[in-house]
Amino acid sequence: MEDSSKNAYLLASELIDTSGTDAFNPALLNLINSATPCESMFVIHFHKNSRPTILLAPDSTLLTAKIMDEYLNGFYMIDPFYNAFKTGLSTGLHFIREIAPDDFFESTYYTEHYCNRGYEEAAFIINLDHDSQIQISLTVIETPATTATRERLQAISPLVISAYRKHWQNIESTQESSQDTSAIIHEQISNVFRNFGGGLLTERESEIAILIIRGYSLIAIAELLGIAHGTAKVHCKNLYSKLEINSKSELFSLFLDDISDK
C-alpha cells in the first residue's frame, strides 16, 4: 500500500473519531489539505428565513472583521453561494465560477469587498432540509484549480459530506439559538432589496438594479427575466437617470448606503 493511501486512511479515521468535538474542524482541514493546499476553511449555515450563521471563521488574512460584518449585515444577499442555495443548489462539491453570475468577477462587490479575491473558491455543500444548508468554503491556493486538483477534491467529497452530517448531528443542540433575532435582521435586509431605489424606481427597474449589483450583465439579465436585451438596456438607462448615477460602482455605493442605514 502506498504511503499516500495510508495517510489518507489515517486522516479519515481521525476525522471520524473527532466528530462532535473541537478537534473535528482541524481534522477536516487536514483531510482537505491532503487533496490540495487551502489558504483557509470557512463554514457557514444558511437559512431561508434568517441571516446566515457563521460556524467557523478561521484566523485568516482574507477574513477581516470588516468583511465579516459587511457580509452578515447584508452582503450575503448578493453572495453567489447564498443565492444558489435559495434556488436549490445540490449537495456536493461546487466551484464558484460554475455558479456565479457572468459579470460577478468584475462587480464592485467582488473587486472591493469579497474575501476570496484572487483565489479559486470551492465549497462542499450539504443540504440539511428544504430550509437550511451547510457550506464548507475553501480558498484553494492553486489558481486556477487543475483538473487533477478538482478530481482529488471530488474524490474526498462523499467522506467530507458524510462526516460533517454526523458532526452536525452531534453539535446542533449545542449551537446558540438566536434565530428570532436573525430572522428580524434578515427581514430588515430583505426590505432593503425589495424597496431599493427609495420609491424612485419601478418594480422592474429595482429588480434589474439588484441583479446588476449581484454581478449579472444586461445580456444575462435579459435572458433571466425573459425580456429583450434592448428592453433591459432601456430599464438600465432609466434607473441610472432616476438615481442620478453613471456607473455600476455608483449603483453599488447607493446599495451600500441603504444596507448601512437599515
Secondary structure in CASP SS format (residue, H / E / C, confidence):
PFRMAT SS
TARGET T0000
AUTHOR 0000-0000-0000
METHOD secondary structure of the structure
MODEL  1
M C 1.00
E C 1.00
D H 1.00
S H 1.00
S H 1.00
K H 1.00
N H 1.00
A H 1.00
Y H 1.00
L H 1.00
L H 1.00
A H 1.00
S H 1.00
E H 1.00
L H 1.00
I H 1.00
D H 1.00
T C 1.00
S C 1.00
G C 1.00
T C 1.00
D C 1.00
A C 1.00
F H 1.00
N H 1.00
P H 1.00
A H 1.00
L H 1.00
L H 1.00
N H 1.00
L H 1.00
I H 1.00
N H 1.00
S H 1.00
A H 1.00
T C 1.00
P C 1.00
C E 1.00
E E 1.00
S E 1.00
M E 1.00
F E 1.00
V E 1.00
I E 1.00
H E 1.00
F E 1.00
H E 1.00
K C 1.00
N C 1.00
S C 1.00
R C 1.00
P C 1.00
T E 1.00
I E 1.00
L E 1.00
L E 1.00
A C 1.00
P C 1.00
D C 1.00
S C 1.00
T C 1.00
L C 1.00
L C 1.00
T C 1.00
A H 1.00
K H 1.00
I H 1.00
M H 1.00
D H 1.00
E H 1.00
Y H 1.00
L H 1.00
N C 1.00
G C 1.00
F H 1.00
Y H 1.00
M H 1.00
I H 1.00
D C 1.00
P H 1.00
F H 1.00
Y H 1.00
N H 1.00
A H 1.00
F H 1.00
K H 1.00
T C 1.00
G C 1.00
L C 1.00
S C 1.00
T C 1.00
G E 1.00
L E 1.00
H E 1.00
F E 1.00
I H 1.00
R H 1.00
E H 1.00
I H 1.00
A C 1.00
P C 1.00
D C 1.00
D C 1.00
F H 1.00
F H 1.00
E H 1.00
S C 1.00
T H 1.00
Y H 1.00
Y H 1.00
T H 1.00
E H 1.00
H H 1.00
Y C 1.00
C C 1.00
N C 1.00
R C 1.00
G C 1.00
Y C 1.00
E E 1.00
E E 1.00
A E 1.00
A E 1.00
F E 1.00
I E 1.00
I E 1.00
N E 1.00
L C 1.00
D C 1.00
H C 1.00
D C 1.00
S E 1.00
Q E 1.00
I E 1.00
Q E 1.00
I E 1.00
S E 1.00
L E 1.00
T E 1.00
V E 1.00
I C 1.00
E C 1.00
T C 1.00
P C 1.00
A C 1.00
T C 1.00
T H 1.00
A H 1.00
T H 1.00
R H 1.00
E H 1.00
R H 1.00
L H 1.00
Q H 1.00
A H 1.00
I H 1.00
S H 1.00
P H 1.00
L H 1.00
V H 1.00
I H 1.00
S H 1.00
A H 1.00
Y H 1.00
R H 1.00
K H 1.00
H H 1.00
W H 1.00
Q H 1.00
N H 1.00
I H 1.00
E H 1.00
S H 1.00
T H 1.00
Q C 1.00
E C 1.00
S C 1.00
S C 1.00
Q H 1.00
D H 1.00
T H 1.00
S H 1.00
A H 1.00
I H 1.00
I H 1.00
H H 1.00
E H 1.00
Q H 1.00
I H 1.00
S H 1.00
N H 1.00
V H 1.00
F H 1.00
R H 1.00
N C 1.00
F C 1.00
G C 1.00
G C 1.00
G C 1.00
L C 1.00
L C 1.00
T C 1.00
E H 1.00
R H 1.00
E H 1.00
S H 1.00
E H 1.00
I H 1.00
A H 1.00
I H 1.00
L H 1.00
I H 1.00
I H 1.00
R H 1.00
G C 1.00
Y C 1.00
S C 1.00
L H 1.00
I H 1.00
A H 1.00
I H 1.00
A H 1.00
E H 1.00
L H 1.00
L H 1.00
G C 1.00
I C 1.00
A C 1.00
H H 1.00
G H 1.00
T H 1.00
A H 1.00
K H 1.00
V H 1.00
H H 1.00
C H 1.00
K H 1.00
N H 1.00
L H 1.00
Y H 1.00
S H 1.00
K H 1.00
L H 1.00
E C 1.00
I C 1.00
N C 1.00
S C 1.00
K H 1.00
S H 1.00
E H 1.00
L H 1.00
F H 1.00
S H 1.00
L H 1.00
F H 1.00
L H 1.00
D H 1.00
D H 1.00
I H 1.00
S H 1.00
D H 1.00
K C 1.00
END
